[in-house]
Amino acid sequence: MDTESAISMSEKINPEPQPISGAESTEQIPEWLSNRLRRMFTEVMEEPVPDEFLALLKQLEDKERGA
């Protein structure tokens, strides 16, 4: 996978956080839950992507580009 593809894929996987809008900001998530979810998803994001999945993603990108 070339650098350009890796960057665009990275942007798709890790989008920039969006600010919380008015209605959503009034709902408070308990700190313990927020911390637990953050730890859990950080661990998942650090796991390597299986080679089979990378191959499927490459096939999809090639198909979208018409290659």
Secondary structure by P-SEA (a helix, b strand, c coil): ccaaaaaaaaaaacccccccccccccccccaaaaaaaaaaaaaaaaccccaaaaaaaaaaaaaaacc
